[in-house]
Amino acid sequence: MRRMPAEPRNTETGNSRIRREVMQLILDRRLAPGAPLPTEAELMEDLGVSRNSVREALKALQALDIVEIRHGYGTYVGQASLTPLVDGLTFRTLARHDDDTAALAEILQVREVLEEGLIRRVAAALTEAELDRLEAVVDRMEEAGRAGLPFPELDREFHELLYAPLGNALVPQLLGAFWTVFRRVTGARGRPDDPPPGLTVRRHRAIVAALRSHDVEGAQHAMAIHFHGIEHRTARDGSRRVTSADSTRRRPRT
């Protein structure tokens, strides 16, 4: 039976022990997401703790999306999604007031490393039909660009579709998490200038073309160019904002 790892004796608090025991209960009983948990009274008896201790532990687990508290109905097993990671990374990035551009660049660098490694794995697995679907997404990007419409969701769809053949359920969740953090942060501080639509389309077509040619190195290089363009725009936007702020601070009062 799988066991939840315990914290060192000198660091584990009563609340963390109860959280760990609730998680272990979920594993021991093989409870699926959406399954009801024992009542508070049953947990109190099973764990030998007070009602307040049970409630505090459940609230902490709810914040991690491990349990879901439905007031008036009970407590259920959560989805264990990456929502807490997204919220934490968004706050961490926005909280770096001294250099939020560097913080955002760190998010992009992690995603870049992830995708450059993944594209090597997926290159041999993509079928012609899957490549056609990727090409169709790029065609929709081009149509949106010609109509003067932004297409961030199509960009996201392209990257998620690209790695679908790997059959790894965690990959789209991680990519979606980093994508959401980036959009939240740039939205909160003012989005960097979007590149010309044609440039974005060409960069995605280059990725597909390299994959069609079974050119793994070329596909990895095309992906790197795509990300370096995003990093350059983000850094340029940050410099522009810093310069503007400095000008405002130095402007003499009238």
Sequence and secondary structure as in RCSB ss.txt:
>XXXX:A:sequence
MRRMPAEPRNTETGNSRIRREVMQLILDRRLAPGAPLPTEAELMEDLGVSRNSVREALKALQALDIVEIRHGYGT
YVGQASLTPLVDGLTFRTLARHDDDTAALAEILQVREVLEEGLIRRVAAALTEAELDRLEAVVDRMEEAGRAGLP
FPELDREFHELLYAPLGNALVPQLLGAFWTVFRRVTGARGRPDDPPPGLTVRRHRAIVAALRSHDVEGAQHAMAI
HFHGIEHRTARDGSRRVTSADSTRRRPRT
>XXXX:A:secstr
        TTT  HHHHHHHHHHHHHHHTT  TT B   HHHHHHHHT  HHHHHHHHHHHHHTTSEEEETTTEE
EE    SHHHHHHHHHHHHH TT HHHHHHHHHHHHHHHHHHHHHHHHTT  HHHHHHHHHHHHHHHHHHHTT  
 HHHHHHHHHHHHGGG  THHHHHHHHHHHHHHHHHHHH       HHHHHHHHHHHHHHHHTT HHHHHHHHHH
HHHHHHHHHHHHHHHHHHHHHHHHHS   
